[in-house]
Amino acid sequence: MSAKLRRHQIPVLEKPGRGLDAPANLRGLLISLTATLLSVAVAGGLTVKSTALFLLTAVLAACATPYQEVGTLGGVGATHISSDTVQITARGNGFTDPDTIQRYALRKAAEETVASGYDLFSVSGDADRTDKQVYTTAYDTRSWHSASLFGTSFAITKPGQTLLIRLSKYPKPDPMPANMFDARDVLQHIGGDYVPKADR
C-alpha cells in the first residue's frame, strides 16, 4: 500500500471499505484519531517513516481480538466431531498475545464441555496455527528540487491454536493426567460461563 506525502501537506484519508477489521463505529473514530495524530506528528517534525510506523501501531493496538465467535478480528469456534470429541479453534490478529489465544482456546473447550453435559476434557491434539505475514509500505517525498522513494517492511504475526479434546464425566481420576482439565475449574480461573456441580 502506498501513500504520497508532499512537504507541508497532509494526505486526504479515504473512506474505509467494508473489509476493514474494526466495527463501523470504531473505524470512524480511528480515522479521526489517525488524521489528528498525523497532523501533530508532521507539524512536530517527525519523519514520514516514523509517523507511519507510529500510526500503524496506534491503530492496530486498538483492534486486538476480543473473546468472541470467529469473525474478521479473529475469535474462537468449536466443531463437534462426535458426541465426546470436539475441535476447538482460536485465532487472533497481529496485536493479540499468543498466551491470550491459548487461554481463549482453553476457555472455549471448558464451555463446550459443560454445555455438552460433561465435566472433564482431555487435550488429545494441539496444533499451532500461527500465521506470519510480511507487509511492505512505500512512500515518496517530493520538493521543488528533488524526489525520492522509500519503503519499509514489517512482519505481523497472527497467533492461532487448534485443540482436539475428548470429553468425560466425573469422578476425576487420581492422579489426573497432565492433559486433562476440570472444565469448571478452568472457567473459575479464566472466565466464561461457570456452571456449579456438587458431586465430583
N, C-alpha and C positions, 0 to 999 in steps of 0.2 A: 504494500500500500504506500503510495507516495503522497507527499504534501509539499507544496511550494510556499516558501516564506520569502517575502521581499523585505528589504530593510525598512523599519518603522511601519510595517503593515501587518495587521492581524488577519489571518486567513478566515474566510467565512465558513462556518461549520454547516455541513449538510444535514438535512433532516434524517434521523436514523431510520433504517429499514426494519421490517418486521422480524428479520432473522437475528436481531441482537438478543443476547442472553438476558439482559435486565428486563424487568417488567416495564410496561409503558410509562407509569408514573415515575419510576426510578430513572428511566432513560432521560426524561425531560430535566430532572434535577441534575443528572451527571453532565448533560450538555451545558447547562447554565454554569455549573461549577467549573467545568473544563475551560469555557470561554473566559471566565474571570481569572482563573489561575494562569492561563496563557498570557493574558494581558499584563498581569502583575509581573510574571517571570520575564517577559521580553522587555518591559519597561525597566526592570531591575538590572538588566544587562546579562542575563543568563544566555548561554549559547543555545542554539536550536536543538542540538543533541541532548543537552542536559534537560531542557524544557520538555522535550518529547518523552524522555525516559521517566521524568518525574510525573508527568500527566498520566502516562500508561500505568505506572504503579498505583497512583491515587484512584484511578477509575476501576481497575480490576480488583483492587483490595476491597472495594465496596460491594463486590459481587461474589464473595465466597459462597460455596454451596451450603445451603441450609439442609436440615434433616427434612426430607420430603420425598414423595414418589418421584421416580426418574422423570426429569424434564430437561429443558435446554441448559439449565445451570448444573445438571447432574442430579444425584439423589440415590435412592435405594429402590430395589424391586425384588420380588420373590416369585419363583415359579415352582409349583408343586410337581415333582417328578412322579411320586407315588403317594400313598396315604401317609407314609412316615419319612419321606425323603424330599427335601426342599433345596432348590438352588437360590442362593442369596447373592445379589449383585449390588455393589456400592461404587459410585463414580463421583469424582469431584472435578472442579475446574482448576485452573492454574494457580489460584490463590487459596486452595484448601489444603490443610496439612494432612499428610498421609496417615498420621495417628488418628485424626478425626474420622477419616474414611473407614479405618479399621473399627472404631467404636460404632460408627453408623451400621456397619455390616453385622456386628455382634448384637446391637440393639434390635435390628430388623429380624435377626434369627430368633432372638428371645420372644419378640412379639408374635412371630408366626408360630412358634412352639406353643405358646399359651392359647392363641386363637384357634389352634388345631386340636385343643384338648389334651395336650401333653405337658410334661413338666421339665424334662431334660432334653438337651440336644448335644450331639457329638459332631465335631467337625471332621468329616471323612475326606474332604478335599479342599485345598486352598490354592487359588491361582492369583498371581499378581497381574492386574490388568492396567497397569500404569501406562499412560500414553505420553510420549515425549515428542514435541514438535518444535522446529526452529523457524522463526519468522525473521524477515529482513525488511527494515524500513529504509526508505530513500527520500532525500530532500535535496533541494538546491538553494543556494544563496546567491543573490544577484545584486550588483550595484551598477552604476553607470560605467565602470571601467573593468569589471571582471564578473565571471560566473564560474561556480564550482559545484560539483555533485558529491554528496556524501551518503554513506549508508551505514546502518547499524543492525547487527544480527543479535537476536536474543532467543533463548530457549524457554519454553513453557512446559512444565511437567504437570500432567493431569493424573492424580493418583486414582487407582481403581483396584477393587478386590472382588473376587468371586469365591463364595464358600458353598460347599456341598455339605448339608447337615442331615443327620439321622435323628429322628425324634423318638423319645421313650418316656415312660412314666415312672413315678416314684414306686418303690423306695430307691434311694440313691445307693449305688454300690459303694462298698467301703474296703479299700480306698477308691475314690473316684479317679478314673483315668485323666491324664493331663489334657486330653482333647474334649472332655465332657464338661458341660456347664449347666448349672441350675438356672433356668430361664428367669425365674422370679428374682433370684439373687442378682442377675445381670441387670434387670430392669430397675431394681432398687438402687444400684450403684451408678448407672449411666443414663437413667431416664427411661421414658416410654410408658406404656400402659401397664401398670403393675396390677396383677390380679392375685390377691392373697389366697392361700390354700393351707388349711390347718394341718392335714396329715401329710407327713413326708416320709 
